[in-house]
Amino acid sequence: MSTYVYGIAEGTHPSLPDGIDGVGEPARPVRILREGELAAIVSDAPEGLRPKRRDLLAHQNVLSEAGEGGTVLPMRFGSIAADDDTVVSVLAERAAHYQERLKALVGKVEYNVKASHDEEAVLHRVMGENPEIRSLTEANRQAGGGSHEDKMRLGEMVVAALQAREAEDAQGLRRTLEPTAEAVSEGPESTGWLANLSFLVDRKSADAFLSAVDDIRGGQPHLELRVNGPLPPYSFVEPGPSEPATGISSGARTGGE
């Protein structure tokens, strides 16, 4: 039977969640595989696993339980190996890499920040910043709406201005929050968001990070921010320098998405 992998930790980790419920229905019990100085938190992999809410929560619960006692390298939801021996082989092959990442992520958590525009507020801002758009808008109003060509031109100008504002706000968001974080990872582009950023934050600095987010909200009301965290540092595990011929296949993203 294939093996589902939740995360990787030091073999001496004091609170590895052996025996608790994992993914699947019925839930597969979690167990620990050890190799050298490392341990993998695993269970049997259910057939046809899909990112349903129950299983997503089970995956995160296992990582939360493990994270109570020390650093864990979280695997993505749906990370599956052919069998237990494969997992042990990967631990042995990548031992130096995993140990380095465990040391680097001690005391660190991830915050995912997604940004979008309040349509009415950003349009008002764009109009205020662009005298040419304001002038053509007024000319069209005085002309009873303006010609088809003038309407098209105005629409193209507004779209271009909004796109420029999106790019500027995305860069500004990263520039403002980056000094409060240890590292930044850009997530995949998705419809409706002008920025999708994950920040690696020291737990002791989390208040400063969240305060910087609040400052952005207060100073830029046309921006809508969604913050998810603290999370296990999904975006900062790094798969390692090479993939084995047979290893752990990565599943769908969780947490920051």
Residue frames relative to the residue before (quaternion, step in Angstrom):
aa qw qx qy qz dx dy dz
M 1.0000 0.0000 0.0000 0.0000 0.00 0.00 0.00
S 0.4979 -0.6598 0.4725 0.3059 3.59 -1.01 0.78
T 0.3744 -0.7452 0.5275 0.1619 3.54 -1.24 0.62
Y 0.2784 -0.7484 0.5846 0.1436 3.54 -0.91 1.00
V 0.1812 -0.8070 0.5588 0.0609 3.58 -0.80 1.05
Y 0.2495 -0.7848 0.5564 0.1108 3.59 -0.76 1.12
G 0.7794 -0.2336 0.1974 0.5468 3.55 0.90 -0.88
I 0.3469 -0.7086 0.5823 0.1961 3.51 -1.41 0.17
A 0.0077 -0.8048 0.5916 -0.0473 3.56 -0.97 0.91
E 0.6364 -0.4585 0.4251 0.4517 3.54 -1.32 -0.01
G 0.5660 -0.6214 0.4252 0.3357 3.55 -1.06 0.72
T 0.6920 0.4647 -0.2666 0.4839 3.58 1.20 -0.52
H 0.3156 0.7641 -0.5022 0.2535 3.59 1.30 0.15
P 0.4057 -0.7856 0.4155 0.2136 3.62 -0.63 1.09
S 0.8100 0.2646 -0.1395 0.5044 3.63 1.07 -0.38
L 0.1490 0.7822 -0.5860 0.1504 3.58 0.75 0.98
P 0.4062 -0.7876 0.4175 0.2010 3.60 -0.62 1.16
D 0.0025 0.8273 -0.5600 0.0450 3.59 0.49 1.18
G 0.8331 0.2634 -0.1896 0.4479 3.58 -0.88 0.99
I 0.5678 0.5872 -0.4126 0.4032 3.63 1.15 -0.17
D 0.6328 -0.5511 0.3852 0.3841 3.56 -1.26 0.31
G 0.1715 -0.7755 0.6017 0.0849 3.53 -1.05 0.88
V 0.7771 -0.2949 0.2389 0.5021 3.56 -1.14 -0.66
G 0.6277 0.5574 -0.4088 0.3581 3.52 -1.35 0.24
E 0.1481 -0.7594 0.6265 0.0942 3.51 -1.34 0.35
P 0.3707 -0.3083 -0.8161 0.3186 1.46 -0.70 2.41
A 0.6345 -0.5646 0.3783 0.3681 3.54 -1.21 0.60
R 0.3646 -0.7159 0.5545 0.2168 3.55 -1.00 0.89
P 0.4444 -0.6951 0.4879 0.2851 3.62 -0.84 0.90
V 0.4362 -0.6943 0.5171 0.2454 3.53 -1.05 0.85
R 0.0282 -0.7789 0.6265 0.0043 3.54 -1.12 0.76
I 0.4135 -0.7091 0.5278 0.2183 3.56 -1.32 0.31
L 0.1364 -0.7520 0.6404 0.0756 3.55 -1.01 0.93
R 0.1359 -0.8149 0.5613 0.0493 3.59 -0.83 0.96
E 0.0528 0.7610 -0.6447 0.0503 3.51 -1.18 0.76
G 0.8218 -0.0500 -0.0046 0.5676 3.56 -0.49 1.20
E 0.7962 -0.2579 0.2261 0.4985 3.57 -0.83 -1.09
L 0.6485 0.5150 -0.3070 0.4690 3.58 1.29 0.14
A 0.1313 -0.7597 0.6301 0.0922 3.54 -1.33 0.40
A 0.2055 -0.7523 0.6123 0.1299 3.57 -1.11 0.71
I 0.3032 -0.7269 0.5935 0.1658 3.54 -1.01 0.93
V 0.0917 0.8338 -0.5239 0.1478 3.58 -0.39 1.23
S 0.0517 -0.7353 0.6638 0.1266 3.51 -1.44 -0.08
D 0.6269 -0.4452 0.4191 0.4830 3.56 -1.26 -0.10
A 0.3892 -0.7244 0.5214 0.2279 3.57 -1.07 0.73
P 0.3899 -0.7135 0.5240 0.2535 3.62 -0.72 1.00
E 0.4998 -0.6271 0.5002 0.3267 3.56 -1.16 0.53
G 0.8473 0.1742 -0.1274 0.4852 3.54 -1.12 0.72
L 0.2084 0.8112 -0.5232 0.1576 3.58 1.09 0.65
R 0.0402 -0.7781 0.6268 -0.0076 3.55 -0.97 0.97
P 0.5685 -0.6279 0.4067 0.3424 3.62 -1.13 0.54
K 0.1003 0.7925 -0.5864 0.1341 3.55 0.49 1.24
R 0.6746 -0.5287 0.3271 0.3981 3.55 -1.16 0.61
R 0.6537 0.5274 -0.3353 0.4268 3.59 0.85 -0.91
D 0.7152 0.4474 -0.2644 0.4674 3.58 0.88 -0.90
L 0.5940 0.5465 -0.3642 0.4646 3.59 1.08 -0.61
L 0.6715 0.4881 -0.2893 0.4766 3.56 0.97 -0.90
A 0.6286 0.5301 -0.3387 0.4573 3.59 1.02 -0.76
H 0.6295 0.5362 -0.3242 0.4595 3.58 0.98 -0.87
Q 0.7078 0.4536 -0.2674 0.4708 3.58 0.83 -0.99
N 0.6180 0.5500 -0.3505 0.4390 3.59 1.07 -0.67
V 0.6243 0.5275 -0.3385 0.4663 3.58 1.00 -0.79
L 0.6811 0.4804 -0.2891 0.4709 3.57 0.92 -0.91
S 0.6287 0.5274 -0.3398 0.4595 3.59 1.04 -0.70
E 0.6374 0.5187 -0.3233 0.4692 3.57 0.98 -0.84
A 0.6789 0.4866 -0.2896 0.4674 3.57 0.91 -0.91
G 0.6835 0.5228 -0.2856 0.4218 3.56 0.96 -0.86
E 0.5006 0.6662 -0.4248 0.3536 3.60 1.23 -0.28
G 0.7998 0.3325 -0.1555 0.4749 3.58 1.01 -0.75
G 0.8174 -0.1112 0.0804 0.5595 3.59 1.19 0.05
T 0.7147 -0.4666 0.3231 0.4088 3.53 -1.34 0.02
V 0.0389 -0.7699 0.6370 -0.0049 3.53 -1.08 0.89
L 0.3215 -0.6990 0.5998 0.2199 3.56 -1.05 0.77
P 0.2350 -0.8137 0.5125 0.1415 3.62 -0.29 1.18
M 0.3010 -0.7162 0.5987 0.1948 3.54 -1.03 0.78
R 0.5781 -0.5709 0.4469 0.3744 3.56 -1.22 0.47
F 0.6005 -0.5202 0.4500 0.4078 3.55 -1.23 0.44
G 0.8007 0.2818 -0.2169 0.4822 3.57 -0.93 0.92
S 0.4178 0.6889 -0.4867 0.3377 3.61 1.21 0.39
I 0.0385 0.8331 -0.5378 0.1232 3.55 -0.40 1.29
A 0.1678 -0.7574 0.6250 0.0871 3.54 -1.09 0.85
A 0.6682 -0.5224 0.3485 0.3990 3.55 -1.23 0.43
D 0.7741 -0.1681 0.1456 0.5927 3.58 1.00 -0.81
D 0.7291 -0.4183 0.2999 0.4511 3.59 -1.30 0.03
D 0.6355 0.5435 -0.3432 0.4277 3.60 0.95 -0.82
T 0.6206 0.5406 -0.3429 0.4529 3.59 1.06 -0.70
V 0.6382 0.5206 -0.3252 0.4647 3.57 0.96 -0.87
V 0.6592 0.5048 -0.3090 0.4639 3.59 0.88 -0.93
S 0.6447 0.5235 -0.3223 0.4544 3.59 0.99 -0.80
V 0.6484 0.5078 -0.3147 0.4720 3.58 1.00 -0.83
L 0.6169 0.5365 -0.3446 0.4614 3.60 1.00 -0.76
A 0.6764 0.4861 -0.2955 0.4678 3.57 0.92 -0.88
E 0.6791 0.5127 -0.2938 0.4355 3.58 0.91 -0.95
R 0.7991 0.2862 -0.1274 0.5131 3.58 0.95 -0.87
A 0.2121 0.8323 -0.4969 0.1242 3.57 1.21 0.39
A 0.6785 0.4953 -0.3104 0.4451 3.60 0.80 -0.95
H 0.6565 0.5117 -0.3139 0.4567 3.59 0.95 -0.85
Y 0.6872 0.4819 -0.2967 0.4556 3.58 0.79 -0.97
Q 0.6494 0.5116 -0.3254 0.4591 3.59 0.98 -0.77
E 0.6311 0.5255 -0.3312 0.4646 3.59 1.05 -0.73
R 0.6798 0.4819 -0.2967 0.4665 3.58 0.93 -0.90
L 0.6143 0.5421 -0.3535 0.4515 3.60 1.00 -0.69
K 0.6613 0.4898 -0.3069 0.4782 3.59 0.96 -0.81
A 0.6735 0.5168 -0.2956 0.4381 3.58 0.96 -0.89
L 0.7551 0.4075 -0.2033 0.4717 3.59 1.08 -0.69
V 0.3416 0.7386 -0.5114 0.2760 3.59 1.22 0.25
G 0.8505 0.1265 -0.1160 0.4973 3.57 -0.83 1.03
K 0.5968 0.5760 -0.3559 0.4305 3.59 1.25 0.20
V 0.0876 -0.7615 0.6398 0.0556 3.54 -1.23 0.65
E 0.4033 -0.7020 0.5347 0.2423 3.54 -1.30 0.27
Y 0.0892 -0.7388 0.6645 0.0685 3.53 -1.17 0.76
N 0.1830 -0.7665 0.6068 0.1039 3.55 -0.87 0.98
V 0.0847 -0.7950 0.6006 0.0068 3.55 -0.85 1.03
K 0.0581 -0.7726 0.6322 0.0055 3.52 -0.80 1.08
A 0.1392 -0.8058 0.5742 0.0396 3.56 -0.96 0.90
S 0.0185 0.7611 -0.6483 0.0109 3.53 -1.15 0.74
H 0.4900 -0.6566 0.4874 0.3019 3.57 -1.29 0.16
D 0.3852 -0.6149 0.6272 0.2830 3.50 -1.24 0.61
E 0.4436 -0.7576 0.4007 0.2620 3.57 -0.33 1.27
E 0.6910 0.4730 -0.2917 0.4623 3.57 0.84 -0.93
A 0.6836 0.4973 -0.2923 0.4471 3.57 0.89 -0.93
V 0.6905 0.4676 -0.3021 0.4618 3.61 0.90 -0.83
L 0.6077 0.5343 -0.3592 0.4650 3.60 1.08 -0.61
H 0.6327 0.5209 -0.3245 0.4723 3.57 1.00 -0.81
R 0.6615 0.5031 -0.3089 0.4625 3.59 0.96 -0.83
V 0.6490 0.5178 -0.3178 0.4580 3.57 0.94 -0.89
M 0.6401 0.5212 -0.3209 0.4644 3.57 0.97 -0.84
G 0.6817 0.5021 -0.2902 0.4461 3.56 0.96 -0.86
E 0.7041 0.4747 -0.2557 0.4621 3.56 1.13 -0.68
N 0.7617 0.3705 -0.1713 0.5032 3.60 1.16 -0.51
P 0.2583 -0.8039 0.5138 0.1514 3.63 -0.15 1.23
E 0.6100 0.5555 -0.3661 0.4304 3.61 1.08 -0.60
I 0.6426 0.5004 -0.3204 0.4838 3.59 1.01 -0.78
R 0.6466 0.5137 -0.3238 0.4617 3.57 0.94 -0.84
S 0.6580 0.5223 -0.3087 0.4460 3.59 0.93 -0.88
L 0.6936 0.4587 -0.2871 0.4755 3.59 0.87 -0.93
T 0.5995 0.5528 -0.3563 0.4562 3.61 1.07 -0.67
E 0.6802 0.4787 -0.2858 0.4759 3.58 0.91 -0.92
A 0.6389 0.5236 -0.3301 0.4569 3.60 0.98 -0.81
N 0.6547 0.4980 -0.3112 0.4760 3.59 0.96 -0.83
R 0.6327 0.5307 -0.3388 0.4509 3.58 1.01 -0.78
Q 0.6885 0.4803 -0.2833 0.4637 3.56 0.89 -0.91
A 0.6900 0.4509 -0.2706 0.4974 3.58 1.19 -0.53
G 0.5836 -0.6109 0.3651 0.3911 3.57 1.22 0.37
G 0.7790 -0.2646 0.1463 0.5493 3.55 1.13 0.55
G 0.3982 -0.7342 0.4630 0.2967 3.58 1.18 -0.55
S 0.6251 -0.5449 0.4108 0.3789 3.52 -1.32 0.31
H 0.6788 -0.4648 0.3670 0.4341 3.54 -1.30 0.22
E 0.6525 0.5242 -0.3099 0.4511 3.56 0.97 -0.88
D 0.6693 0.4985 -0.2997 0.4622 3.57 0.98 -0.87
K 0.6305 0.5213 -0.3295 0.4713 3.56 1.05 -0.73
M 0.6478 0.5136 -0.3127 0.4678 3.57 0.99 -0.87
R 0.6535 0.5170 -0.3109 0.4571 3.56 0.95 -0.91
L 0.6534 0.5085 -0.3142 0.4645 3.57 0.94 -0.88
G 0.6532 0.5223 -0.3133 0.4498 3.57 0.93 -0.88
E 0.6602 0.5022 -0.3058 0.4674 3.58 0.97 -0.86
M 0.6447 0.5203 -0.3218 0.4584 3.58 1.03 -0.78
V 0.6540 0.5093 -0.3130 0.4636 3.57 0.97 -0.85
V 0.6485 0.5148 -0.3204 0.4602 3.60 0.92 -0.88
A 0.6613 0.5044 -0.3083 0.4617 3.58 0.91 -0.90
A 0.6602 0.5081 -0.3056 0.4611 3.58 0.98 -0.85
L 0.6510 0.5073 -0.3147 0.4689 3.59 1.02 -0.79
Q 0.6438 0.5140 -0.3231 0.4657 3.59 0.99 -0.78
A 0.6424 0.5110 -0.3183 0.4742 3.58 1.02 -0.79
R 0.6453 0.5143 -0.3153 0.4687 3.56 1.03 -0.80
E 0.6134 0.5441 -0.3464 0.4557 3.60 1.03 -0.75
A 0.6779 0.4863 -0.2945 0.4660 3.59 0.85 -0.97
E 0.6644 0.5050 -0.3063 0.4580 3.57 0.94 -0.87
D 0.6789 0.4853 -0.3005 0.4618 3.58 0.92 -0.85
A 0.6172 0.5365 -0.3487 0.4578 3.60 1.05 -0.70
Q 0.6689 0.4842 -0.2974 0.4792 3.57 0.95 -0.88
G 0.6604 0.5193 -0.3072 0.4470 3.58 0.98 -0.84
L 0.6135 0.5497 -0.3403 0.4535 3.56 1.06 -0.77
R 0.6833 0.4704 -0.2903 0.4770 3.57 0.84 -0.95
R 0.6559 0.5308 -0.3132 0.4358 3.58 0.91 -0.91
T 0.6857 0.4897 -0.2832 0.4580 3.60 1.01 -0.80
L 0.7585 0.4074 -0.2120 0.4624 3.59 0.89 -0.93
E 0.5473 0.6630 -0.3930 0.3263 3.59 1.11 -0.59
P 0.6614 0.5121 -0.3474 0.4239 3.68 0.87 -0.71
T 0.6800 0.4775 -0.2967 0.4707 3.62 1.16 -0.41
A 0.6943 0.4439 -0.2558 0.5054 3.60 1.30 0.02
E 0.5409 -0.6136 0.4738 0.3263 3.54 -1.31 0.37
A 0.7871 -0.0696 0.0815 0.6074 3.57 1.11 -0.71
V 0.2284 -0.7572 0.5986 0.1274 3.56 -1.30 0.40
S 0.0646 -0.7782 0.6241 0.0275 3.55 -1.07 0.79
E 0.3185 -0.7454 0.5540 0.1896 3.56 -0.84 0.98
G 0.3208 -0.7508 0.5504 0.1743 3.55 -0.83 1.03
P 0.6814 -0.4777 0.3458 0.4336 3.58 -1.25 0.14
E 0.5319 -0.6098 0.4757 0.3449 3.56 -1.12 0.64
S 0.0155 0.7930 -0.6086 0.0220 3.55 -1.06 0.75
T 0.6195 -0.5799 0.3856 0.3623 3.54 -1.10 0.72
G 0.7924 0.3250 -0.2443 0.4548 3.53 -0.99 0.89
W 0.7265 0.3699 -0.2337 0.5299 3.60 1.23 -0.26
L 0.3092 -0.7464 0.5569 0.1929 3.57 -0.94 0.85
A 0.7823 0.0748 -0.0659 0.6148 3.58 1.29 -0.28
N 0.0227 -0.7583 0.6515 -0.0047 3.54 -1.16 0.77
L 0.1254 0.8285 -0.5196 0.1670 3.55 0.04 1.35
S 0.1674 -0.7535 0.6264 0.1087 3.54 -1.10 0.77
F 0.1617 -0.7979 0.5792 0.0409 3.54 -0.90 1.01
L 0.2895 -0.7211 0.6051 0.1735 3.55 -0.99 0.92
V 0.0193 -0.8341 0.5458 -0.0779 3.55 -0.46 1.28
D 0.4434 -0.6429 0.5527 0.2909 3.55 -1.05 0.80
R 0.5538 -0.6294 0.4233 0.3435 3.59 -0.88 0.92
K 0.6590 0.5250 -0.3088 0.4413 3.57 1.03 -0.78
S 0.7199 0.4160 -0.2352 0.5034 3.59 1.22 -0.45
A 0.3629 0.7716 -0.4696 0.2288 3.59 1.27 0.07
D 0.6385 0.5333 -0.3398 0.4386 3.61 0.98 -0.78
A 0.6474 0.5095 -0.3207 0.4674 3.59 1.00 -0.77
F 0.6323 0.5271 -0.3287 0.4630 3.58 1.02 -0.77
L 0.7014 0.4632 -0.2713 0.4689 3.58 0.83 -0.99
S 0.6032 0.5444 -0.3514 0.4651 3.57 1.13 -0.58
A 0.6356 0.5158 -0.3242 0.4742 3.59 1.05 -0.74
V 0.6118 0.5334 -0.3435 0.4725 3.59 1.09 -0.70
D 0.6642 0.5037 -0.3019 0.4626 3.57 0.92 -0.90
D 0.6178 0.5430 -0.3437 0.4530 3.59 1.06 -0.70
I 0.6361 0.5155 -0.3254 0.4730 3.57 1.03 -0.77
R 0.6409 0.5253 -0.3225 0.4575 3.57 0.94 -0.88
G 0.6976 0.4795 -0.2784 0.4539 3.57 0.92 -0.90
G 0.7475 0.4260 -0.2237 0.4578 3.56 0.99 -0.82
Q 0.7777 0.2263 -0.1223 0.5736 3.57 1.21 -0.42
P 0.1027 -0.8587 0.5000 0.0460 3.59 0.43 1.21
H 0.5817 0.5693 -0.3888 0.4317 3.61 1.22 -0.20
L 0.6414 0.4973 -0.3186 0.4897 3.58 1.31 -0.19
E 0.1455 -0.7561 0.6317 0.0903 3.55 -1.02 0.87
L 0.1098 -0.8184 0.5640 0.0086 3.56 -0.66 1.16
R 0.1065 -0.7583 0.6391 0.0713 3.55 -1.05 0.85
V 0.1147 -0.8089 0.5765 0.0101 3.55 -0.62 1.19
N 0.0584 -0.7840 0.6180 0.0026 3.56 -0.87 0.99
G 0.5352 0.5989 -0.4555 0.3839 3.57 -0.62 1.12
P 0.5226 -0.0503 -0.8234 -0.2154 1.44 -2.48 0.24
L 0.1825 -0.7803 0.5959 0.0533 3.53 -1.10 0.88
P 0.5794 -0.4863 0.4725 0.4523 3.56 -1.23 0.14
P 0.5334 -0.6796 0.3994 0.3068 3.63 -0.96 0.76
Y 0.1028 -0.8466 0.5213 0.0290 3.58 0.61 1.18
S 0.7455 0.4552 -0.2320 0.4281 3.57 0.84 -1.00
F 0.7359 0.4259 -0.2143 0.4808 3.58 1.24 -0.16
V 0.3819 0.7238 -0.4890 0.3018 3.58 1.23 0.38
E 0.1299 -0.8079 0.5475 0.1752 3.58 0.94 -1.00
P 0.4248 -0.7633 0.4308 0.2264 3.58 -0.63 1.12
G 0.6005 -0.5542 0.3900 0.4244 3.61 1.10 -0.37
P 0.6804 -0.5539 0.3101 0.3662 3.57 -1.21 0.42
S 0.8145 0.0541 -0.0192 0.5773 3.60 1.11 -0.45
E 0.3887 -0.6978 0.5512 0.2412 3.52 -1.22 0.52
P 0.4083 -0.6940 0.5231 0.2794 3.63 -0.87 0.81
A 0.6533 -0.5089 0.3734 0.4181 3.57 -1.20 0.43
T 0.7716 0.0585 -0.0406 0.6321 3.56 1.06 -0.75
G 0.1846 0.8078 -0.5352 0.1641 3.58 -0.56 1.10
I 0.7116 -0.3875 0.3454 0.4734 3.48 -1.10 -0.81
S 0.2436 -0.7704 0.5710 0.1453 3.57 -0.63 1.10
S 0.3910 -0.7471 0.4961 0.2070 3.53 -0.84 1.06
G 0.3209 -0.7605 0.5399 0.1648 3.54 -1.01 0.88
A 0.7724 -0.3259 0.2638 0.4770 3.54 -1.31 -0.45
R 0.5638 -0.5946 0.4517 0.3528 3.55 -1.21 0.55
T 0.0788 -0.7551 0.6461 0.0788 3.52 -1.26 0.56
G 0.7059 0.4993 -0.3102 0.3952 3.49 -1.30 -0.15
G 0.8483 0.1826 -0.0914 0.4885 3.60 0.06 -1.29
E 0.5710 0.6247 -0.3811 0.3721 3.54 1.17 -0.28
